[in-house]
């Protein structure tokens, strides 16, 4: 799973995924695919850069590619992101209360007096914890949006939800 985090940590790859997601959500009856040249036009990047990042996304299963002559058409495949979602969800559940942990790190993060020998370590840990939580919350929002968008495109999912 660490590999997938490394892959989506890159802003160029996230932008590529966003363009491909947008293409899949157009709702115009299209294939949901974009060619490399279409992706280059939409991004502030060169063709070799786009191709390099598409290869990384393809190698990790986040995109599919269809070859037609000398053209390559890419589409997003969100299934590998389910591992990320599965990892993030426990941190974002309604029952998760970091203040209930009682550790110095969470006490420092919440603003409690942590003076004493371990306070510097506690503050550093609290800062790291807060940064991680902020990132996780942002990722949850984005994953939720993606999940909703994908769910809307899956006819059997909508059918099951209607029951």
C-alpha positions as CSV (number, residue, x, y, z in Angstrom):
1,X,0.0,0.0,0.0
2,X,2.9,2.4,0.6
3,X,3.5,2.4,-3.1
4,X,0.1,3.8,-3.9
5,X,0.6,6.7,-1.4
6,X,3.9,7.5,-3.2
7,X,2.1,7.4,-6.5
8,X,-0.7,9.8,-5.5
9,X,1.6,12.0,-3.6
10,X,2.9,13.5,-6.8
11,X,0.8,16.6,-7.9
12,X,1.3,15.9,-11.6
13,X,-0.1,12.4,-11.2
14,X,-3.0,13.7,-9.2
15,X,-3.7,16.2,-11.9
16,X,-3.7,13.5,-14.5
17,X,-6.1,11.4,-12.5
18,X,-8.4,14.4,-12.1
19,X,-8.5,15.1,-15.8
20,X,-9.2,11.4,-16.5
21,X,-11.9,11.4,-13.8
22,X,-13.5,14.5,-15.3
23,X,-13.5,12.8,-18.7
24,X,-15.2,9.7,-17.2
25,X,-17.9,11.9,-15.6
26,X,-18.7,14.0,-18.6
27,X,-21.9,12.1,-19.1
28,X,-21.9,12.8,-22.9
29,X,-21.9,9.1,-23.8
30,X,-18.1,9.2,-24.5
31,X,-15.6,6.5,-23.6
32,X,-14.3,8.4,-20.6
33,X,-10.8,8.2,-22.2
34,X,-8.3,10.9,-23.1
35,X,-5.4,10.5,-25.4
36,X,-1.9,11.5,-24.4
37,X,-2.1,14.6,-26.6
38,X,-5.4,15.6,-25.0
39,X,-3.8,15.3,-21.6
40,X,-0.8,17.3,-22.7
41,X,-3.2,20.1,-23.9
42,X,-5.0,20.2,-20.6
43,X,-1.8,20.3,-18.5
44,X,1.2,22.6,-18.1
45,X,3.6,19.8,-18.9
46,X,5.5,18.3,-21.9
47,X,4.5,15.1,-23.6
48,X,7.5,13.2,-22.2
49,X,6.6,14.3,-18.7
50,X,2.9,13.3,-19.1
51,X,3.9,9.9,-20.6
52,X,6.4,9.3,-17.8
53,X,3.7,9.9,-15.2
54,X,1.1,7.9,-17.1
55,X,3.5,5.0,-17.0
56,X,3.7,5.2,-13.2
57,X,-0.1,5.3,-13.0
58,X,-0.4,2.4,-15.4
59,X,2.2,0.3,-13.5
60,X,0.2,0.8,-10.3
61,X,-3.2,0.0,-11.9
62,X,-4.7,3.5,-11.5
63,X,-5.2,3.9,-15.2
64,X,-6.0,1.6,-18.1
65,X,-4.6,2.2,-21.6
66,X,-6.1,1.3,-25.0
67,X,-3.9,1.4,-28.0
68,X,-5.3,2.4,-31.4
69,X,-2.6,2.6,-34.0
70,X,0.0,5.0,-32.7
71,X,-2.4,6.6,-30.2
72,X,-2.8,5.7,-26.6
73,X,-6.1,6.4,-24.8
74,X,-6.1,6.4,-21.0
75,X,-9.0,6.0,-18.5
76,X,-9.0,6.1,-14.7
77,X,-9.3,2.9,-12.7
78,X,-10.1,3.9,-9.1
79,X,-10.1,0.3,-7.7
80,X,-6.5,0.6,-6.3
81,X,-7.6,3.6,-4.3
82,X,-9.9,1.3,-2.3
83,X,-6.8,0.3,-0.3
84,X,-6.2,4.0,0.5
85,X,-9.9,4.4,1.5
86,X,-9.8,1.3,3.7
87,X,-6.8,2.7,5.5
88,X,-8.1,6.2,5.9
89,X,-11.7,5.4,7.0
90,X,-10.9,4.3,10.6
91,X,-9.2,7.6,11.2
92,X,-12.3,9.4,10.0
93,X,-15.0,7.5,11.7
94,X,-17.4,9.4,14.0
95,X,-16.1,7.5,17.0
96,X,-12.5,8.5,16.5
97,X,-11.6,11.0,19.3
98,X,-7.9,11.9,19.4
99,X,-8.3,13.8,22.6
100,X,-9.4,10.6,24.3
101,X,-6.0,9.0,23.7
102,X,-4.5,10.7,26.8
103,X,-1.0,10.7,25.3
104,X,1.3,13.8,25.7
105,X,1.2,14.3,21.9
106,X,-2.6,14.7,21.9
107,X,-2.5,16.8,25.1
108,X,0.0,19.2,23.5
109,X,-2.0,19.3,20.3
110,X,-5.2,20.2,22.2
111,X,-3.4,23.0,24.0
112,X,-2.9,21.5,27.4
113,X,0.2,22.3,29.5
114,X,2.8,19.7,28.7
115,X,5.7,21.4,30.5
116,X,8.3,18.9,31.7
117,X,11.0,16.7,30.3
118,X,9.0,15.3,27.4
119,X,7.2,18.5,26.3
120,X,9.4,19.2,23.3
121,X,8.9,15.7,21.9
122,X,5.2,15.9,22.7
123,X,4.9,19.2,20.8
124,X,6.7,17.8,17.8
125,X,4.6,14.7,17.9
126,X,1.4,16.8,18.4
127,X,2.4,19.0,15.4
128,X,3.0,15.9,13.2
129,X,-0.3,14.4,14.4
130,X,-2.2,17.5,13.6
131,X,-0.7,17.8,10.2
132,X,-1.5,14.1,9.5
133,X,-5.1,14.6,10.7
134,X,-5.5,17.6,8.4
135,X,-4.1,15.7,5.4
136,X,-6.3,12.7,6.2
137,X,-9.4,14.9,6.5
138,X,-8.7,16.5,3.2
139,X,-8.1,13.1,1.6
140,X,-11.4,11.8,3.1
141,X,-13.3,14.7,1.4
142,X,-11.6,14.0,-1.9
143,X,-12.1,10.2,-1.6
144,X,-15.8,10.8,-0.7
145,X,-16.3,12.9,-3.8
146,X,-14.6,10.3,-6.0
147,X,-16.7,7.5,-4.4
148,X,-19.9,9.4,-5.0
149,X,-18.9,10.1,-8.6
150,X,-18.0,6.5,-9.2
151,X,-21.1,5.2,-7.5
152,X,-23.3,7.4,-9.7
153,X,-21.7,5.8,-12.8
154,X,-22.2,2.2,-11.6
155,X,-25.8,1.2,-12.6
156,X,-25.8,-1.9,-10.4
157,X,-24.7,0.2,-7.4
158,X,-27.5,2.7,-7.8
159,X,-30.0,-0.2,-8.3
160,X,-28.8,-1.8,-5.0
161,X,-29.1,1.5,-3.1
162,X,-32.6,2.0,-4.3
163,X,-33.8,-1.2,-2.6
